[in-house]
Protein backbone atom coordinates (compact mmCIF):
# COMPACT_ATOMS: atom_id res chain seq x y z
CA UNK A 1 0.00 0.00 0.00
CA UNK A 2 1.15 3.55 -0.62
CA UNK A 3 0.24 6.48 1.59
CA UNK A 4 0.94 10.20 1.64
CA UNK A 5 2.30 11.17 5.02
CA UNK A 6 -0.05 14.15 5.27
CA UNK A 7 -2.99 11.72 5.02
CA UNK A 8 -1.54 9.01 7.28
CA UNK A 9 -3.75 9.55 10.30
CA UNK A 10 -4.04 7.04 13.13
CA UNK A 11 -7.49 6.05 11.81
CA UNK A 12 -6.23 5.44 8.27
CA UNK A 13 -3.21 3.40 9.40
CA UNK A 14 -5.41 1.39 11.77
CA UNK A 15 -7.86 0.60 8.96
CA UNK A 16 -4.95 -0.37 6.71
CA UNK A 17 -3.64 -2.76 9.38
CA UNK A 18 -7.09 -4.26 9.98
CA UNK A 19 -7.48 -4.74 6.22
CA UNK A 20 -4.31 -6.82 6.08
CA UNK A 21 -1.83 -4.24 4.82
CA UNK A 22 1.69 -5.49 5.63
CA UNK A 23 3.82 -2.66 4.22
CA UNK A 24 3.33 0.97 3.31
CA UNK A 25 5.38 2.96 0.87
CA UNK A 26 5.88 6.62 1.70
CA UNK A 27 7.35 9.16 -0.72
CA UNK A 28 9.39 10.96 1.91
CA UNK A 29 11.80 12.27 -0.79
CA UNK A 30 14.12 14.04 1.70
CA UNK A 31 14.74 14.67 5.37
CA UNK A 32 15.09 18.40 4.71
CA UNK A 33 12.08 20.65 5.23
CA UNK A 34 13.82 23.26 3.08
CA UNK A 35 13.86 20.87 0.10
CA UNK A 36 10.26 19.72 0.71
CA UNK A 37 9.22 23.38 0.57
CA UNK A 38 11.24 24.14 -2.58
CA UNK A 39 9.65 21.27 -4.51
CA UNK A 40 6.20 22.07 -3.10
CA UNK A 41 5.74 18.55 -1.72
CA UNK A 42 3.05 19.80 0.71
CA UNK A 43 4.28 17.47 3.44
CA UNK A 44 6.52 18.04 6.44
CA UNK A 45 9.39 16.14 8.01
CA UNK A 46 7.16 15.84 11.08
CA UNK A 47 4.35 14.23 9.05
CA UNK A 48 6.83 11.81 7.47
CA UNK A 49 8.15 10.89 10.92
CA UNK A 50 4.64 10.37 12.27
CA UNK A 51 3.63 8.12 9.35
CA UNK A 52 6.61 5.82 9.97
CA UNK A 53 5.92 5.75 13.71
CA UNK A 54 2.22 4.94 13.18
CA UNK A 55 3.08 2.13 10.79
CA UNK A 56 5.41 0.67 13.42
CA UNK A 57 2.71 0.93 16.11
CA UNK A 58 0.30 -1.04 13.92
CA UNK A 59 2.92 -3.64 12.92
CA UNK A 60 3.05 -2.45 9.31
CA UNK A 61 6.45 -2.34 7.63
CA UNK A 62 7.49 1.06 6.29
CA UNK A 63 9.39 1.55 3.06
CA UNK A 64 10.43 5.10 2.30
CA UNK A 65 11.45 6.55 -1.02
CA UNK A 66 14.27 9.10 -1.07
CA UNK A 67 15.34 11.32 -3.98
CA UNK A 68 18.86 12.76 -4.00
CA UNK A 69 19.61 15.81 -6.14
CA UNK A 70 16.36 17.72 -5.79
CA UNK A 71 16.54 21.50 -6.29
CA UNK A 72 18.52 23.12 -3.48
CA UNK A 73 20.28 19.86 -2.54
CA UNK A 74 23.56 20.31 -0.69
CA UNK A 75 25.83 18.30 1.58
CA UNK A 76 23.88 19.75 4.51
CA UNK A 77 20.47 18.68 3.20
CA UNK A 78 21.83 15.21 2.42
CA UNK A 79 23.08 15.03 6.02
CA UNK A 80 19.56 15.99 7.17
CA UNK A 81 18.17 13.11 5.12
CA UNK A 82 20.65 10.67 6.64
CA UNK A 83 19.76 11.92 10.13
CA UNK A 84 16.06 11.51 9.33
CA UNK A 85 16.60 7.89 8.30
CA UNK A 86 18.70 7.19 11.40
CA UNK A 87 16.07 8.76 13.66
CA UNK A 88 12.96 7.17 12.13
CA UNK A 89 14.45 3.76 11.30
CA UNK A 90 12.11 2.75 8.48
CA UNK A 91 12.12 -0.94 7.63
CA UNK A 92 13.39 -0.30 4.13
CA UNK A 93 14.60 2.56 1.94
CA UNK A 94 14.77 3.07 -1.78
CA UNK A 95 17.04 5.93 -2.81
CA UNK A 96 17.25 7.27 -6.33
CA UNK A 97 18.55 10.37 -8.10
CA UNK A 98 16.27 13.16 -9.22
CA UNK A 99 15.05 13.05 -12.82
CA UNK A 100 13.25 16.26 -13.81
CA UNK A 101 10.01 15.77 -15.74
CA UNK A 102 9.62 17.85 -18.91
CA UNK A 103 7.31 20.89 -18.80
CA UNK A 104 7.22 21.18 -15.02
CA UNK A 105 8.02 24.36 -13.10
CA UNK A 106 11.50 23.01 -12.33
CA UNK A 107 12.46 22.13 -15.92
CA UNK A 108 10.87 25.28 -17.27
CA UNK A 109 12.67 27.54 -14.73
CA UNK A 110 15.91 25.78 -13.72
CA UNK A 111 17.69 28.96 -12.60
CA UNK A 112 14.90 29.76 -10.12
CA UNK A 113 15.34 26.28 -8.62
CA UNK A 114 19.16 26.37 -8.65
CA UNK A 115 19.38 23.25 -10.78
CA UNK A 116 21.22 22.48 -13.99
CA UNK A 117 20.51 19.67 -16.42
CA UNK A 118 21.35 18.63 -19.95
CA UNK A 119 18.31 18.99 -22.25
CA UNK A 120 19.59 16.22 -24.52
CA UNK A 121 19.94 13.84 -21.59
CA UNK A 122 16.48 14.78 -20.34
CA UNK A 123 14.97 13.47 -23.58
CA UNK A 124 16.69 10.10 -23.00
CA UNK A 125 16.17 10.01 -19.23
CA UNK A 126 13.64 7.25 -19.12
CA UNK A 127 16.26 4.58 -19.89
CA UNK A 128 17.76 3.46 -16.59
CA UNK A 129 21.00 2.10 -18.02
CA UNK A 130 23.02 -0.73 -16.53
CA UNK A 131 21.31 -2.31 -13.51
CA UNK A 132 22.95 -1.17 -10.30
CA UNK A 133 24.54 1.86 -11.92
CA UNK A 134 23.16 5.34 -11.51
CA UNK A 135 23.80 8.47 -13.50
CA UNK A 136 22.59 11.93 -12.54
CA UNK A 137 21.68 14.37 -15.26
CA UNK A 138 21.26 17.19 -12.74
CA UNK A 139 23.57 19.25 -10.59
CA UNK A 140 23.05 22.14 -8.18
CA UNK A 141 25.30 25.04 -7.25
CA UNK A 142 26.34 22.95 -4.24
CA UNK A 143 26.70 19.47 -5.76
CA UNK A 144 27.98 18.03 -9.02
CA UNK A 145 26.15 15.20 -10.78
CA UNK A 146 28.88 12.84 -9.56
CA UNK A 147 28.45 13.96 -5.94
CA UNK A 148 24.71 13.37 -6.19
CA UNK A 149 25.27 9.78 -7.37
CA UNK A 150 27.92 9.22 -4.68
CA UNK A 151 25.49 10.42 -1.99
CA UNK A 152 22.73 8.16 -3.31
CA UNK A 153 25.09 5.17 -3.36
CA UNK A 154 26.35 5.94 0.16
CA UNK A 155 22.81 6.22 1.56
CA UNK A 156 21.71 2.99 -0.14
CA UNK A 157 24.74 1.13 1.20
CA UNK A 158 24.50 2.61 4.69
CA UNK A 159 20.79 1.96 5.17
CA UNK A 160 20.24 -1.25 3.17
CA UNK A 161 21.11 -3.20 6.30
CA UNK A 162 17.71 -4.76 6.69
Buried (B, 14 or more C-beta within 10 A) or exposed (E): EEBBBBEBEEEBBBEBBEEEBEBBBBBBBBBBBBBBEBBEBEBBBEBBBBBBBBBBEBEBBBBBBBBBBBBBBBEEBBEBBBEBBEEBEBBBBBBBBBBBEEEEBBBEEBEEBBBBBEEEBBEEBEEEEEEEEBBBBBBBEBBEBEBBBBBBBBBBEEBEEE
